[in-house]
Amino acid sequence: MKNAGIVGAGVMGRVVAQKLIEAKYHLTIYDEYGPSSEKARQMGADIVNNAAAVAQKSDIVLIFLPGPPEVKSCVSGENGLLSVNKPGLIIVDMSTVDPDSTSAMAKAALSKDVGYLDAPVLGRPSTIGKWALPVGGQKEVLERCKSLLENLAAHVIYIGDSGSGNKVKLLNQLMFGAINAMTAEMMAISDAIGVPPKLLYDTITASQAGTVSNLFKELGGRVSMDDYENPTFTVDLLSKDVRLGIQMAKEHKAPPLLAQSIQILNEIAQAQGHGNTDTSIMWKSYESIWGKKNQA
């Protein structure tokens, strides 16, 4: 499968595109955002005007889109991937969406003799090649495209039926939300009690404490430098992921306790206009919660 396609050439889509081009795949890309398309063109990808054109030129199509509505439109909408009569095509949705949406898309794909997998990414863009991909869908479809996915991830793990990969990713995102929220809260408290957040960050990361995760290093590092530009992951995306995780848990009669509190902080940050900013900025949300300005 050396003819591959990508729909969505944002942060994740671009690093994947570069990796596949290096692996000698002929790559076709569609992204409705002009600058993203131009960056992909500069990397050597063919740029087309809709998802259907990606399907026509590809044996396997990878999707990197913000959420369920965009994925549904891409797959089953007008000029979507399934609007092309191409039995044997494989669609791999690497977005973060809910299991029910994935199951619906997988059924629609099956009716067209198209393979459909959910394989959301566990890992940051900079760690491509070391990612883990929890995969849901038909195992035989995974075997047909596993060699491509292994260019992107160190671990391609079959979880189960369609939507199973989404379940793992949403659980991971609930943990992401917790680490992000606690980092924000501790930095805000540190500032309030007179310990500069950078000093706190430098001290904790210098230790061998079990609390020092890679995510804390990244988030705390941005706070210590007061640098939230060029977001790795935005507040809007985190809020969407945690919301989907809460929804999934409630549907299975397992209402989450911590996640619902975390989502309140996510939504406060969105209401403050931080939606398109890196999640590390959320420590500043405490200014409005506490009714006083942080010292930093």
ROBAKOL-685602 format. One record per residue (C-alpha): x, y, z. Coordinates in steps of 0.25 Angstrom, whole numbers, padded with zeros to 4 digits, always signed. Layout:
N
XYZ/...
END
This chain:
296
+0000+0000+0000/+0009+0011-0005/-0002+0020-0009/-0007+0027+0004/-0016+0039+0007/-0018+0048+0019/-0030+0057+0022/-0026+0067+0032/-0012+0073+0031/-0012+0080+0044/-0001+0078+0055/-0003+0062+0055/-0006+0061+0040/+0007+0068+0036/+0016+0060+0045/+0010+0047+0039/+0011+0053+0025/+0026+0055+0027/+0028+0041+0032/+0021+0035+0021/+0028+0043+0010/+0041+0039+0017/+0036+0024+0016/+0034+0026+0001/+0019+0026+0001/+0012+0034-0010/+0003+0043-0002/-0010+0051-0005/-0015+0061+0004/-0028+0069+0006/-0029+0080+0017/-0040+0091+0016/-0030+0101+0022/-0021+0107+0012/-0008+0109+0020/-0008+0094+0024/-0010+0090+0010/+0001+0098+0005/+0011+0093+0016/+0007+0079+0012/+0010+0083-0003/+0023+0088+0001/+0027+0074+0007/+0024+0067-0006/+0009+0063-0005/-0001+0064-0015/-0012+0073-0011/-0027+0071-0015/-0040+0079-0013/-0048+0069-0005/-0048+0056+0002/-0054+0048-0009/-0042+0051-0018/-0033+0046-0007/-0040+0033-0007/-0039+0032-0022/-0024+0033-0022/-0021+0025-0009/-0022+0010-0004/-0022+0015+0010/-0027+0028+0016/-0023+0034+0030/-0033+0044+0036/-0028+0055+0046/-0040+0063+0049/-0045+0071+0062/-0057+0063+0065/-0069+0054+0062/-0077+0064+0053/-0064+0066+0044/-0061+0052+0043/-0076+0048+0039/-0075+0059+0028/-0062+0054+0023/-0066+0039+0023/-0081+0039+0019/-0084+0054+0014/-0085+0059+0000/-0071+0058-0006/-0067+0049+0006/-0058+0037+0005/-0070+0027+0003/-0076+0035-0008/-0066+0028-0017/-0068+0014-0021/-0055+0008-0017/-0057-0006-0011/-0044-0010-0003/-0041+0004+0002/-0037+0005+0016/-0040+0017+0025/-0033+0019+0038/-0039+0029+0047/-0028+0034+0056/-0036+0046+0062/-0042+0046+0076/-0057+0043+0075/-0067+0035+0082/-0069+0020+0080/-0083+0021+0075/-0079+0031+0064/-0068+0021+0060/-0078+0009+0060/-0088+0017+0051/-0076+0020+0041/-0071+0006+0041/-0085+0001+0037/-0086+0011+0026/-0072+0007+0021/-0075-0008+0022/-0087-0006+0013/-0078-0001+0002/-0068-0012+0004/-0058-0002+0011/-0050-0005+0023/-0051+0004+0035/-0042+0005+0047/-0041+0014+0059/-0027+0016+0063/-0026+0029+0071/-0012+0034+0075/-0006+0032+0089/+0006+0041+0088/+0010+0056+0085/+0014+0060+0071/+0029+0061+0074/+0029+0046+0079/+0024+0040+0065/+0030+0027+0063/+0029+0024+0078/+0014+0025+0078/+0004+0015+0083/-0008+0012+0074/-0020+0005+0081/-0028+0000+0069/-0043-0004+0068/-0049-0011+0056/-0047-0024+0048/-0034-0030+0051/-0032-0035+0037/-0033-0020+0032/-0022-0016+0042/-0013-0027+0037/-0015-0021+0023/-0010-0008+0027/-0001-0011+0039/+0012-0008+0032/+0008+0006+0029/+0004+0009+0043/+0017+0003+0049/+0024+0015+0042/+0017+0024+0052/+0016+0016+0065/+0025+0006+0073/+0012-0001+0078/+0000-0004+0069/-0009-0011+0078/-0022-0018+0074/-0033-0015+0085/-0046-0021+0079/-0058-0017+0071/-0060-0004+0065/-0060+0008+0075/-0050+0000+0084/-0039+0009+0081/-0047+0021+0083/-0050+0016+0097/-0036+0015+0101/-0032+0028+0095/-0044+0035+0103/-0039+0029+0116/-0025+0034+0113/-0031+0048+0111/-0038+0047+0124/-0024+0045+0130/-0018+0056+0122/-0029+0066+0127/-0026+0062+0141/-0011+0064+0140/-0013+0077+0132/-0023+0082+0143/-0015+0079+0154/-0002+0085+0148/-0011+0098+0146/-0016+0098+0160/-0002+0096+0167/+0004+0106+0158/-0007+0116+0162/-0006+0113+0177/+0010+0114+0176/+0008+0128+0170/-0002+0132+0181/+0007+0128+0192/+0019+0135+0187/+0027+0123+0181/+0030+0127+0166/+0024+0116+0157/+0037+0115+0150/+0045+0112+0163/+0034+0102+0167/+0036+0095+0153/+0051+0095+0153/+0051+0089+0167/+0041+0078+0164/+0047+0074+0151/+0061+0073+0157/+0056+0063+0167/+0054+0048+0165/+0039+0049+0170/+0029+0040+0164/+0020+0052+0161/+0030+0057+0150/+0023+0052+0137/+0027+0056+0123/+0014+0063+0122/+0016+0071+0134/+0030+0074+0129/+0024+0080+0116/+0012+0087+0123/+0020+0093+0134/+0032+0097+0125/+0022+0105+0117/+0017+0112+0129/+0031+0115+0135/+0034+0122+0121/+0020+0128+0120/+0020+0122+0106/+0007+0118+0101/+0008+0121+0086/+0009+0110+0075/+0000+0100+0084/+0003+0086+0084/-0011+0083+0089/-0022+0093+0090/-0032+0096+0101/-0043+0094+0092/-0038+0080+0088/-0036+0076+0102/-0050+0081+0106/-0056+0073+0095/-0048+0060+0098/-0052+0061+0113/-0067+0063+0110/-0067+0051+0101/-0060+0043+0112/-0070+0047+0122/-0082+0044+0112/-0076+0030+0110/-0075+0027+0124/-0089+0032+0127/-0095+0023+0116/-0089+0011+0123/-0094+0015+0137/-0080+0019+0142/-0082+0034+0145/-0068+0040+0147/-0065+0049+0159/-0052+0056+0156/-0054+0057+0141/-0067+0066+0143/-0059+0076+0152/-0048+0076+0142/-0057+0079+0131/-0062+0091+0139/-0048+0097+0138/-0047+0094+0123/-0060+0101+0121/-0056+0113+0129/-0043+0114+0121/-0051+0114+0108/-0061+0125+0113/-0048+0133+0116/-0045+0132+0101/-0033+0122+0103/-0040+0112+0094/-0029+0112+0083/-0018+0113+0093/-0009+0102+0098/-0015+0095+0110/-0003+0100+0119/-0009+0114+0120/-0021+0109+0129/-0013+0112+0141/-0017+0127+0138/-0032+0123+0139/-0031+0124+0154/-0030+0139+0153/-0045+0139+0151/-0048+0127+0160/-0041+0134+0172/-0044+0148+0168/-0030+0153+0168/-0018+0154+0158/-0007+0144+0158/+0006+0150+0162/+0014+0145+0150/
END
